[in-house]
Amino acid sequence: MDLIISDLSHHIRLNKGFFLWMGFLVLAFLACLFAYTRQLKYGLGVAGIRDYISWGLYISNFVFFVASSLIGMLISAVLGLIGMKWVQPITRIAETIAVAFAAVAGLVIVMDMGRPERLAYVFLYARFQSPILWDVTVITTYFVISLMLLMLPMIPDMAVLYKRYGSLPSWLKPVYKVLSLNWTDHPEQNRIIHRSIYILLILIIPAALSIHTVTSWLFALTVRPGWDSTIFGPYFVSGAFVAGSAAVIIAMFFFRKNYRLKDYLTDLHFNNMGKVLVLVAFVYLYFNINEYLVPGYKLKRADAIHLRELMSGHFAVMFWLVQVGGLLIPIVLMLFRKMRKPLPLTLISVVVLIAAWFKRYLIVVPTMAHPFLPIQHVPDNFKIYTPTLTEIAITLLSFILVLIIITLISKFFPVIPVVETAKEKGLDPLKSNES
Amino acid sequence: MKKLFYILLPVIITTLRVEAQNPSWVVPDDQKGKICLVRFTSDMAKQGEVIYLKNCQSCHGLPTKKNFASIQPSPGDLSENKVGTQKDGELFYRITTGKAPMPEFRNILTEDERWSVISFLRSFHKGYVQPDPEKMAASIGKRIKLSMTYDTVKRRILVKAVELTSDGPVPAKGAEIVVFVKRYFGNMQLTDPKPTSENGYAGFEWPQDLPGDKSGNVIVGARVNDPTGNMQEAIVSDTLAIGVPTNKPALTDTRAMWSTRDKAPVWMILIYTLAVIVVWYFIIYILLSVVDMRKIKQV
């Protein structure tokens, strides 16, 4: 038992590597924060977005973040509830990613606001008819549920570590004591926590489906070419699972290596996650074919312009790299068992994740560049969108924030559930029996 | 030689295109002399600017800014010399009659409004001197006074035109009368213009299916429409309860998706509120029960 505890918790300490990594993140964060202060001072004009293409990097990034956060629901709820035992060590990683991305997704929207001090107006003057209000509501709800799904299963872990792990940093002890809520493994406590987690796991499925469906409705409830689609909800949700699965695989790889968790995050887990990724990528490919073939067959005038821009026009290089390099080739590669080993799978996931980001860009920007009425009498930078350095720095800011949150959570709490792992092996974590 | 031709080709094409702008928009001579009967003032130009922004700017852009729409034939910037050298009467005629794609403003703007647009444009034309209205007053057309009644038996609008001469009013014969109904944007002309009879009357059949407001009110107007310039403009208008009473609430009056929050559809408020309450009920319930867990001590 002690071995499990120390294996899963030895990384909870302030070491040199942590300070270096956090120092780097904080410095980068400050540098990018400077870019944001510039935007606060001079307004959104410092970004490349203009009247016609008013949704650029920020909104693409927002969609990507919401997408990535969806994975918490897939791993813990869907796979967990249907009894997939192997997901157990990954659930916390998935929830950590969900919490970090969902938390920052809200901030990304604030970054896209010219007058963020008027944020309260979004609520004060909210209209029930507006998908914006639905979006704010479901993202807040999803964030809270994800946070609870991260913290509740951690309560027994923290009690065990507080009582039995001698190397727990002394400054973390009070935190663990408070958060463990007097956990004594009492049957009543077990009953409450299991019931709570069970309710949350059910609750998170509609919540997660809502957040990305509503995010897709921000686009699909317009009549613009490329957005005017009835399958945008499932299209976004399946795309979200692709991005999220890739993010989880990358995180698994890093934790396995840096926190020395080889015995707990085994090849089996990578193999299975690879299969999950292939499955969701196939579903996403199916939706992609629908999304482009159906308007491409009818070729209504506005759709024709849009599709030509994507497939052979201004966005063609990015489009084909994303579709072929970021979706088709990874699917084919991952069909082979060898490619689902940790290292190749992680490399594939990195490509898939980057492509997933650019895919959001391809969904948001080209449609904005082609409104129904011709763009006339405007400077050239209104017609073609080029992100500015400031804008890119502010986008990086959100990524750095996600990394900071993931680092903090994974550094100060066990990445893999301790008590569950112990119970799996028939051990009683609070009693000192040797394994 | 061939080279020179290719160099000159674009120049020739551009020139031809510029020429093609209004090759045959000829203003009749008798219209060129028409002038405004009041002096252009800055107030008038300001009124004209408001009208200009509403009716002209979408194609012609803002004067001097050269931001007119890029369509063929080119609308052009109206502050340019090409426009500035034209007589008031020419501008007035062009605004009044239009020439596709330029719309005619005959029934959209009143004469006064058309003149104030011209007065606004003139403020950009350097060297423009307005013809003296007083001196010109002698040469202008007859003064006409109109009156309008509704004949409930024959169901028609009866317009009477009277010429105000120095000897007193006499019936105006042959004055071309246009009857129109006011709508949201501009006026709707009822029928073709009709000349007045010997005793100064012109009758217009009133369509029985024309919608009015809640109580059937419509704003009907009559105007002397005299392209020859022999007669001054005269207008009469009146609110008559002769339309079909129509009670169409405005699109934003009822609860609808596009209305304000206070007019959101009831089902939408219900579903949203219900969903939020149900989900947050469970979240708060779980939070409370988990916090309660602290009280349970090991037996």
Interface residues (C-beta under 8 A of the other chain):
Chain A: Y125 A126 R127 F128 Q129 L133 W134 T137 T141 V144 I145 M148 L152 I155 L181 N182 W183 T184 D185 H186 E188 Q189 I192 I193 S196 I199 L200 L203 A207 Q376 H377
Chain B: G61 N67 A69 S70 M257 W258 S259 T260 R261 A264 P265 M268 I269 Y272 V276 V279 W280 F282 I283 I286 L287 S289 V290 V291 D292 M293 R294 K295 I296 K297 Q298 V299
